[in-house]
Amino acid sequence: MIRAASRWTELLATLPRCWADDCASQIVEFAVALPLLVFFVVGIFDFSSAISLKQKLSNAAREGARVAAADPVNDLSATVPASVWDAFWVVDNYLVSEKINDCGLAGVTTATQSKLTWTFSATGSGCPGSGITLTINRGWVTTVGTGANTVRLIETQVTLTYAYKWQFNNVAGLLGQRFSGPTSFTTTATAFNEN
């Protein structure tokens, strides 16, 4: 019994030395800080990727609108006019050149038509969510006020809607959080019809 008591006394005497030793404290601090660090790094990369994608989609829509607006409007009675196909191919080629998944848009051969608006949709090739929708409106009307007069301009409007899957959600879920950002980006560009 005396021997057991002395062992406890020795053990209690070494305890302050153990608590004073901070050799492994950096490992504990790193283990606590690592999830937060990963959370911020993935967030930075994901948000910068989303901003870059939005900018590239805006550029693709602008180029499509510019090309279609330069084409003549005398073929708009066709099922899918040449000016619409021109805009379609410019947008698709721009997406491919920027290494953006076109969701199989290049394989689309038909469009949904409503008056002077043609809509192309694709969801293939491993595209996230609802895929991509390209809308080309050759009869977009913009009213501009010039003093007491108003002028109606006939323009071409190209709208791109592209699904986006956030990687940030996966990391936020590990930390017990949920992030609900936009599930798709929509961008629109217009250009004045020259012909």
N, C-alpha and C positions, 0 to 999 in steps of 0.2 A: 504494500500500500504506500509506503514511504517512497519507494522507487517510482511508482506511477505519479505521485504528487510532484516529485522533483522533475520528472520528464515534462509535466505540464508547465511547471515553472520555467524550465529551459525554453520550451516552445513559446510561451508568452513573452519571454525576454527577447527572443529573436523576431517577434512580430513587428516591432517598430522599425527594425532594419529592413524588413521585407516591404513595408509600406513606403519607406523612404527611397527604395530602389525604383528608378523610373526608366530602366533600360528598355522595356517593352511598351512604353506609353506612346511612342510614335506609331507603332503598329495599330494600336487601338484607335488613335486619332485618325489614321488613314482609313481604317475600316469604317469609321463613322462618317468620314467626309467623302468617301468614294462614291456612294450612291448619288449624293448631291452633285458631285463633280460630273458624273456621267449624265445626269439629268440636264445640266446646263450645256454640256458639250453637244449632246444629241439635239437639244432644242436649238442651239445656234446653227448647226448644220441643216436641220430640217427647215427652219424658218428661212434661212438664206437660200436653200434649194427651192422653196415655194416662191420666194420673190423672184428668183432667176427664171423659174418656169413661167410665171405670170408675165414677165418682161418679154420672153421669147414668144409666148402666145400673142401678145400685143403686136409684136413685130410681124408675125405671120399674118395676122388679120389685116394689118396696115398694108402689107405688100399685096395681099389678095385684093383688097379694095382698090388700090392704086392701079393694078393691072386691069381689072374688070372695068373701071371707070374710063380707061383709055380706049376700050373696045367700043365699036359701034353698037347701037341699040336696035338696029333694024332686023335682028334675028330673034327678038324676044318672044316671038310666037312659037318658036320651036319647043319641043318637049324639054330639052335641056340645051339652052343656047351655047354657042361657042364662047361667049364672054364669061358665062358662068363656069364652064369647064376650065377656061384659062385661070380664073381665080381659084378654083378647086385645086388644080395641079400646082399652082404657085404656093398655096398654103401647105399642101401635102409635102412638096419638095422642101419647103422651108423647115417643116417639122423634122423630116428625115435628116436634113443637113445639120440640124442642131441636136441630133441624137435623142429626139423625143419620140416615144412610141406613138405611131400614128394609129394604133388600134385596128389596123387593117383597113384604114380609110382608102388606101390606094386601090383596093379591090372592090369598092362600091361602084356599081354601074347605074344605079337609079337614084332618083331624088324625089322627095315629097314636094309638090308644087302647090303654092297658094298665091294666085295672082302673079306678081313679079318677084316672088320669093321662092327660093329653092333650098331645101334642107337635106343634108347628107348626114347619116349617123353610122357609127361603127363601134363595136364592142369586143372585137377579137384580139388576137395576138397578145394575150396576157394583160390586157388593159384593166386597170382597177375600176371598180364601181360601175358607173353608167357609161363609161367610155368617152367618146368624143362626138360632138355635134357641131357641124359647120353649116351656118345659115348665110346665104348670099341673097340680098335684097337689092335688085337693080332699080327699083322705083322708090327709094327712100326719099321722103319729102321733108325738107327743112325750111322753116319760115324765118326770114331775116328781116328785121325792121330797120328801115333807113329813113329816119325822120318821120314824116307823116305816111310814107308808103311802106308797104311790105312786099317782099319778093319771095317767091317760092322757088327753092333750088331743088332740082332732081339729082339725087346722089346715089351712089352704090354703098351699101352698108354690109360689112362682113362681120359676123359674130361667131366666135369660137367658144364652146363650152367643153372643158376638159376635166375629167375626174382626177382627184388627187388623194393619195393615201398617205396619211401622216405617220411617220415612224415614231414621232414624239409620244403617241398614244401608248406604244408598247412599253417605253421606259416609265411613263407616268403611271401605268398600271402596276408596275413592279413596286412603286412607292405608295400604292394605294390611292392614287389620284386618277382623275379622268379629264382628258382634254378633248373638247369638241370644237375643232376648227372647221372651216368650210370643207365640204366634201368635193367641191368642184370649183374651178375658176372660170369665170366668164369674162371675155374681153371683146370689145366692139371697136371697129374702125370704119370711118366713112371717107369717101372721096367724091368730089364733084364730077358728074358725068361730062366728059369732054365732047362726046359725039351724040 
